[in-house]
Amino acid sequence: MEDSVELKAKLSVIVELTNLLRKENKILDIYQEITDIATDITSSERSSLFIFNKEKNQLTSKIALGMDEKISISLDKGIAGYCGQKRQRIIENDVYKNPHFNPDIDMQSGYTTSQLVAVPIIGKFDNLLGVLQVLNKQEGNYNENDADLLVIVAELAASVIEDHRIKRILKEQIDAKTQALSEANEKLNQQVISEMALNQKLMKEKELHEELLIERTKLAELGTMVGFISHQMKQPLNVMGVMSQGLREAYIAGELEREYLDEVSAAFNGSIAFLSQTIDDFRLFVKHDRQWEDFELAPTVASVVRLLAPLTKSNGVTVQCDVEKSLYVHGISNEFKQVIINLVTNAMDQFAHTATPAPLVKIIGRRDGGDVVLVIQDNGGGIPEHLLPEALFRPEVTTKGEQGTGLGLHLCRLIIEKHMHGSLAAGNAEGGAEFTIRLPDVG
């Protein structure tokens, strides 16, 4: 029962923070909501959100509940500073025994801190963005579960902070480009130099814009899936609630038999395992992990299929997965998952458009010489011939009419070619579309 309560809490955090990411509120209002959520889910009295200033090597509180003024601390002072410096979670149930604790803030605020949990906020480039901490648990002591919940909040808070910074950087770059163009028009004798500088800026902007598009696409997919995942989770949670009530009634009536108890226990364990796996898959997809690494294809594809299961099931789509084991490729696994999600959801859009009977998606993975080949096929009628073989991947081309942006397949090819040194090709086979991903075999 305690596990199911924890899972409900984690699910609630994921849903609430995902909705928060999709808002267009002022950044301080979003920071306030983040600290409110952190305080609530850990049953704490207060919480603080510190943003890291790299130039000053300081943490500055953007939101500190119960404080009337901002707090600035260097990374070599206080528990929050130590947390940011070491980039590790800290659970402390007696802060005055911790050698890193700085009592000056307590003296300044008149508030007595006895317990705290602090976790670092890490960006997608492994850069320190800040520290999130909660103070004084209302009952009992803090534990690892509290820290785990706070880590989920911190990971999604990183998306908010970096999204805000990217928007600011883009605006600054656009302003800088406008100024550069104005100066170039006034100084014709420096036109060549200005053009070279402008081209370099445009290339940097393009790279930054591509990264932003990939992240935005991921958030859009996240928003679509979270509703289906939430709906999918209600059934096992409801079953657990009903069986819990049944246990109570059987106990009161003196009819609690070992066979029934074993049956309920097995059902509980199955539901908890399902919910845990779903949350783990979702959390790994949400996480800002831009580490290039060798990863195995089969479990990566399997996690995407599980993540999409509520969506495919609700639309009556069968997904057949046949990927050989021990196929390893190199890249950013989260970005690769985005490619698979995009290709499968594109097939589902085609099924809906053509009213395909018995819609089917096949995912086949094999080793081919020095390459790993992953083929994704569907039976949705195929791709119009005038879009093959290359037009389909142009950024301005879409097969979804007014509902499409033309960016999905363009970004898929960008991830496969630029980030994974592979290729992505499109064609038609067996009454539907066929996408072939070819990647270097690092196994």
FENKAQUI-V340720 format. One line per field, one symbol per residue. ss: DSSP state (a for helix, b for strand, c for the rest). psi: psi as a letter, one per 30 degrees, with the letter a starting at -180 (. if undefined). A space follows every 50 residues. Layout:
# FENKAQUI-V340720
ss->???
psi->???
This chain:
# FENKAQUI-V340720
ss->caaaaaaaaaaaaaaaaaaaacccccaaaaaaaaaaaaaaaccbbbbbbb bbbccccbbbbbbbcccccccbbbcccaaaaaaaaacccbbbccaaaccc cccaaaaaaccccccbbbbbbbcccccbbbbbbbbbbccccccaaaaaaa aaaaaaaaaaaaaaaaaaaaaaaaaaaaaaaaaaaacaaaaaaaaaaaaa aaaaaaaaaaaaaaaaaaaaaaaaaaaaaaaaaaaaaaaaaaaaaaaaaa aacccccaaaaaaaaaaaaaaaaaaaaaaaaaaaaaccccccbbbbaaaa aaaaaaaaaaaaaacccbbbbbbccccbbbbcaaaaaaaaaaaaaaaaaa aaaacccccbbbbbbbbbccbbbbbbbbccccccaaacccaaaccccccc aaaccccaaaaaaaaaaaacccbbbbbbbccbbbbbbbbbccc
psi->eeeeeeeeeeeeeeeeeeeefflhlkeeeeeeeeeeeeeefghlellkjk kkjeefhlkkjekjkfkfllkkklfgkleeeeeeefhlkkjjgifffkff kjfeeeeefgkjkellkkkljklfggkkfakklkkjkekallaeeeeeee eeeeefeeeeeeeeeeeeeeeeeeeeeeeeeeeeefiffgeeeeeeeeee eeeeeeeeeeeeeeeeeeeeeeeeeeeeeeeefeeeeeeeeeeeeeeeee eefggjleeeeeeeeeeeeeeeeeeeeeeeeeeeeekijhkklklkeeee eeeeeeefeeeeefggkkjkkikklhjklkajeeeeeeeeeeeeeeeeee eeeghkkhkkkkjkklkjbglkkkkjllhgflkkeffkffffgkffkkgg bfflfgfeeeeeeeeeeefghalklkakkhgalkkjkklkjg.
